[in-house]
Amino acid sequence: MDFLWEGSVRNSSAIYVGKEKRERVFVRNSISDNIQKRNKICLSGTIKDFLDMNKGCRRYFTKTQLMDLYAKVDMLIIEDLAENILTRDELSWLFVIVNERMKNKLPIVILTKFNINELKKRLSIHEDDCEFVNSIISRLRFMCTLVDIRKNIIIE
């Protein structure tokens, strides 16, 4: 995790693959601590957490303001991606966030127990989502370094 914040979005973004939840939690905590030590803001959670937070905050913030928060925060960590089947709305949210972070050259960290091919299959449950999912995966591949947590090696 030392490569985080070394100057480019490619160096700062990663997909961490680890079968054990405790491994992924350790990585999340390490990254969050690293970001906070630099006086930066880090948001972490599952897609469901973020969307639930949206519902709870709608009284105070517009949908656009909330999307801006996720799109522009210093570091966004999405936990347990593809652990559960995502709805079309959740995939849409993920696409917008990934796309905005890529355009703004801001880092994103994905924590998952699935390799990139499994991730793609799990996100493409519905036949008509395949092209959409391909767009998400291609952007993540462009932005992120793939890291095997257990072996502590870059997978690419």
C-alpha positions in Angstrom: 0.0 0.0 0.0 3.0 2.2 0.0 2.3 3.1 -3.7 -0.8 5.1 -2.8 -0.5 8.8 -3.5 2.6 8.7 -5.6 1.3 11.2 -8.1 -0.9 9.6 -10.7 -4.4 8.1 -10.5 -3.0 4.8 -11.8 -0.5 4.6 -8.9 -3.1 5.6 -6.4 -6.0 3.4 -7.5 -6.2 -0.4 -6.9 -8.4 -3.4 -6.9 -7.4 -5.5 -4.0 -8.4 -9.2 -4.3 -8.6 -11.2 -1.1 -10.7 -14.2 -0.3 -10.8 -13.5 3.5 -12.9 -10.6 4.8 -10.3 -9.9 7.5 -7.7 -9.3 4.8 -9.8 -6.8 3.0 -10.7 -5.1 6.3 -7.0 -4.8 7.1 -6.3 -3.2 3.8 -9.2 -0.8 4.1 -8.1 0.3 7.6 -4.5 0.7 6.4 -5.5 2.8 3.5 -7.9 4.9 5.6 -5.2 5.6 8.2 -2.7 6.5 5.4 -5.1 9.0 3.9 -6.0 10.5 7.2 -2.4 11.0 8.1 -2.1 13.2 5.0 -5.1 15.3 6.1 -7.2 13.9 3.3 -10.7 12.6 3.4 -11.5 9.0 2.7 -15.0 7.5 2.4 -15.4 3.7 2.5 -18.3 1.4 2.3 -20.3 -1.0 0.1 -22.4 0.3 -2.7 -25.5 -0.5 -0.6 -24.0 1.6 2.3 -23.5 4.6 -0.1 -26.9 4.3 -1.6 -28.5 4.0 1.9 -26.6 7.1 3.0 -28.0 8.9 -0.1 -31.6 8.1 1.1 -30.8 9.3 4.6 -29.2 12.5 3.4 -31.8 13.5 0.8 -33.5 15.8 3.3 -30.3 17.9 3.4 -28.5 17.4 0.1 -29.6 17.0 -3.5 -28.8 13.8 -5.5 -26.2 15.9 -7.5 -24.5 17.1 -4.3 -24.2 13.5 -3.0 -22.9 12.2 -6.3 -20.3 15.1 -6.3 -19.2 14.0 -2.8 -18.5 10.4 -4.0 -17.0 11.7 -7.3 -14.6 14.2 -5.7 -13.7 13.0 -2.2 -9.9 12.5 -1.9 -10.2 8.7 -1.7 -13.2 6.4 -2.2 -13.0 2.8 -1.1 -15.7 0.5 -2.4 -15.9 -2.6 -0.2 -17.1 -6.1 -1.2 -17.8 -5.3 -4.8 -20.0 -8.0 -6.4 -20.6 -9.7 -3.1 -24.3 -9.2 -3.8 -26.1 -8.9 -7.1 -26.3 -5.3 -8.1 -29.5 -3.7 -9.5 -29.4 -1.7 -12.7 -29.6 1.5 -10.5 -26.6 0.3 -8.4 -24.6 -0.4 -11.6 -25.5 3.0 -12.9 -24.3 4.6 -9.7 -21.1 2.7 -9.9 -20.5 3.7 -13.5 -21.1 7.4 -12.8 -18.8 7.4 -9.8 -16.0 5.4 -11.6 -16.3 7.6 -14.7 -16.2 10.8 -12.8 -13.3 9.8 -10.7 -11.4 8.8 -13.8 -12.2 12.1 -15.5 -11.1 14.0 -12.4 -8.0 11.8 -12.0 -9.0 10.9 -8.4 -8.1 7.5 -6.9 -10.5 4.7 -6.1 -9.9 1.5 -4.2 -12.0 -1.6 -4.8 -11.9 -4.4 -2.2 -13.3 -7.7 -3.4 -12.9 -11.5 -3.1 -13.3 -11.9 -6.9 -10.6 -11.7 -9.6 -11.3 -9.4 -12.5 -13.0 -12.1 -14.6 -15.2 -13.3 -11.7 -16.0 -9.7 -11.0 -17.1 -9.1 -14.5 -19.3 -12.2 -14.5 -20.9 -11.4 -11.1 -21.7 -7.8 -12.2 -23.2 -9.0 -15.6 -25.9 -11.2 -14.1 -28.5 -9.6 -16.4 -27.9 -10.1 -20.2 -28.6 -6.5 -21.0 -26.0 -5.2 -18.5 -23.0 -6.8 -20.2 -22.0 -3.7 -22.2 -22.6 -1.5 -19.2 -20.4 -3.7 -17.0 -17.7 -3.9 -19.7 -17.5 0.0 -19.5 -17.1 -0.1 -15.7 -14.5 -2.9 -15.8 -12.5 -1.2 -18.6 -12.4 2.1 -16.7 -11.3 0.3 -13.5 -8.6 -1.7 -15.5 -7.4 1.6 -16.9 -7.2 3.3 -13.5 -6.3 0.5 -11.1 -3.5 -1.8 -10.3 -4.6 -5.3 -9.5 -3.2 -6.6 -6.2 -3.4 -10.0 -4.6 -3.7 -9.3 -0.8 -2.5 -12.6 0.5 0.5 -12.8 -1.8 1.1 -9.0 -1.5 1.9 -8.8 -5.2 0.6 -6.9 -8.2 -1.4 -9.4 -10.4 -1.0 -7.7 -13.8 
